[in-house]
Amino acid sequence: MIDQLYRKAILTVSGQKFVEDIVRKQGWGLAQRFVAGEEVDGAIAAVRELQQDGILGNLDLLGEFVASPEKANEFAEKVLHLLDAAHTAGIPPYASVKLSAVGQGQTVDGQDLGLTNARRIVGRAREHGGFICLDMEDHPRVDQTLEQFRILVGEFGAQHVGTVLQSYLYRTEADRSSLDDLRPNLRIVKGAYLEPDSVAMPDKADVDASYRKLVYAHMAAGNYVNVATHDESIIEDVKHYALAHGISKEAYEFQMLYGVRRDLQKELAAAGYRVRAYIPYGRDWYPYFSRRIAERPANVMFVLRGMLKG
Ligand code: FDA
C-alpha cells in the first residue's frame, strides 16, 4: 500500500508543468543513468557494451502520445531509421514501440494510424530478421493494443511481434489466456502507470502474486515468456518453477531496464540465462525518467542529491 502511495505521489508531482520544467533543465545528467543517449548512436554503443557481458538489447526510442498525424509519422520514420541503423551495425533489431507515439487513436484514410505505422515498423523488423515488442501503456489503451497485436501477429507472425501484459490490472489473467491461440511472445511486467483502484490492484502483494501466476500460466501453456522484473524473489521462483516443470532456458528470458540492477543482469547471463536490457534513448526522456523515479524511493534521493550538486 505504501509503495502504491509513493508511486502515485511521485507520478502526480512529476506531472506538474513547473516540476517538469525544472527537471528538464537540470536533469539530463541524471537521466543518463537510465537513458543511453539522445541519439541512435548512443543506443547502439550501449548494446555493444552490454554484449560484452552476454546481455542482449531491446532498443526503445523514447516518445509517448502525440496528437498530430505528422508527428506520429515523423516518429515512425525515426523508428524505421533505428531498425536500419541496428541492422547496418550488425545487430538484429529488437525494439519496443508505444503505439500512442505512432498514431494509435488517430484515423487517417479510414485506418488507425497507429496500426498503419506499426505495420511498416514490424514489416521492416521482419525484413531484417528482427522483433518488435508493443509496449503496454495506460489502461484505456489495452483493448486497442491487444486487438492491433492480434492483427499484426496474423500478418507478420508471432516470431516478429510481441506485446506486454501488466500484472497490476484485474483484467490481465483473462487477457493472457485469450491470446493463447496466437502462441504469443509476451513480456510480463508489474505495470508502471498511475491507475485507479477500480482497474488496478492497490496492494503490492497482490500485484506480485498476480505476476507469478501470469508467468507460470504463460510458461505452462508452452509460450515464450519475457520475465521483465528486477524483483529477485520472483526471479528465483521463476527459475525454480521452470526447473521443476522441465521448461528449458530457451523458452524464456529475463528482461531488466538499462541502468537498473546491472549486477543481477550480469549474474544471470553468466549462469546461462538469456538476459535482455531495455535500452531507451532519445530527447523525450522526461516521462520515462519520472516512471523510473516513481518505482523506488531511493531514486528520489538520487535526483535531489544530483540537483543540489548541479
Ligand atoms: P518492484 O517495483 O517490486 O521492484 C523490485 C526491486 O527492484 C526492488 O528492490 C526495487 O527497489 C528495484 N527496482 C525496481 N525499479 C527500480 C528502478 N527504477 N531503479 C532502481 N531499482 C529499481 N511497464 C508498463 O506499464 N508497460 C511496459 O511496457 C513496461 N515495459 C517494461 C520493460 C522492461 C524490460 C521492464 C524491466 C519493465 C517494464 N515496465 C513496463 C515497468 C514495470 O511495469 C515496473 O514498473 C518496473 O519493472 C518495476 O517493477 P519490478 O518488477 O522491478 O518490481
Residues whose N, C-alpha, C, O or C-beta is under 5 A from the ligand:
A	BS01	FDA	D135 M136 V164 V189 K190 G191 A192 Y193 A228 T229 H230 D231 Q255 M256 L257 V260 Y278 R292 E295 R296
